[in-house]
Amino acid sequence: MFEGFVPETVDFLWGIRLNNNREWFLEHKQDYVNHLYEPMKALGKELFQPFLEVPGELLKVSRIYRDARLHHPLPYKESLWICIRQDVAWWAENPCLFFEINPEGMDYGFFLWQPRVQTLKDMRTTWAAQPEKFLKLIKKTEKDTGIPITAETYKRPPQAAPIPELERFFAWKKAFSCIRHEDFSPDSFGPDLALRVADFFRKLTPLYNYFNQFKV
């Protein structure tokens, strides 16, 4: 059961940012396990409950160790995240629901980082064929969450939108997102965090399911 993060969680995150070396980490490894990694796993387990019976859904919990094959100069990450997504070959090309904690606070929501060019073409074809369904979903999601759905855009859209209402979306290129940020505060600590994130995920699930029709 998720009992919440604690102020020591934030202390560790700032500590690893300022002391990103093996010696410091080994001295504080138990803090990492007790105050960051184990609570993150518990949070992920609670957030994944609505997806347990959905075919192909996965829960991923990151680790703080960097992949040595990347030859990064620093051995440890400065954040930890959980991700709910379909079992796909490459996560970045497909939608996910995520939660991340770092020294600056917490971010959580919907993200689709790098859809393939062909996937974008398929999306535009679907939006053109069923504009009302897509526009209604976008409007409801933005209303329910209070957060706009944004994306990085082409400087020159590769295809003209058939109606003005779709022009914004035909320019989308990557980094589709609807993300809430929370600075650390007394509300950051304790089990109620799981309730807030779960409610936000619930409001985003129709959007997440919609984009999963384009998974590769």
C-alpha positions, 0 to 999 in steps of 0.5 A, a space after each residue: 500500500 502506498 503510504 506516501 513520499 516523505 521529506 527525506 525523499 526530496 532530500 535524497 533527490 537533491 543529494 543525488 543531484 549535488 553528489 552524483 557519484 558512487 561513494 555518496 550513493 552507497 552511503 545513502 542507498 538505504 534512503 533511496 530504497 526506503 524513501 524513493 524506490 519502494 514508495 514509487 513501486 507502491 504508487 505504481 501498483 495502486 495506479 495500475 489497478 484500473 488497467 489490470 484486466 486490460 490486454 497488453 497493459 504494462 506497468 514500468 518502474 524506473 531505476 536510478 541507475 543509468 544504462 552504462 551502455 549510454 556512456 553518460 558521465 554521471 552514474 545515476 538519474 536525478 528522477 524516478 518515474 512509473 509508466 503505464 503503457 501497452 506492451 510495444 517494441 519502443 515506448 517512445 512511439 506510443 502513448 503512456 500515462 506516467 508519474 515522475 518525481 525529481 528535485 523540482 517536484 512531481 509531473 504526471 499525465 499523458 505523453 506521446 513522445 515520438 510518433 512515427 511519420 506514418 503514424 502521424 499520417 494515419 492520425 490525420 486520416 482518422 481525424 479528417 474522417 471522424 473530426 467530431 469524435 476527435 474534437 469532442 474528446 479533446 474538448 472534454 479532456 481539456 475541460 475535465 483536467 483543466 490543462 491544455 493538450 499540447 505538442 511540438 509542431 511542424 513549422 510547415 504542416 505536411 498536410 492541409 487540414 480539411 476544416 479549420 478546427 483541425 488545423 491545430 492538430 494537423 501541425 502536431 509533430 511530437 511530444 503530445 502531452 497533457 501534464 500536471 506539475 506539482 511543486 513540493 508542499 505539505 500535500 506532496 506527502 502522504 497517501 492522498 497523492 495516489 488519489 490525486 494522480 489516479 483521478 487525473 489518470 482516470 480523466 486522461 484514460 479516454 485520450 490514452 485509449 484513443 491514441 492507443 489505436 495507433 500503437 506500433 
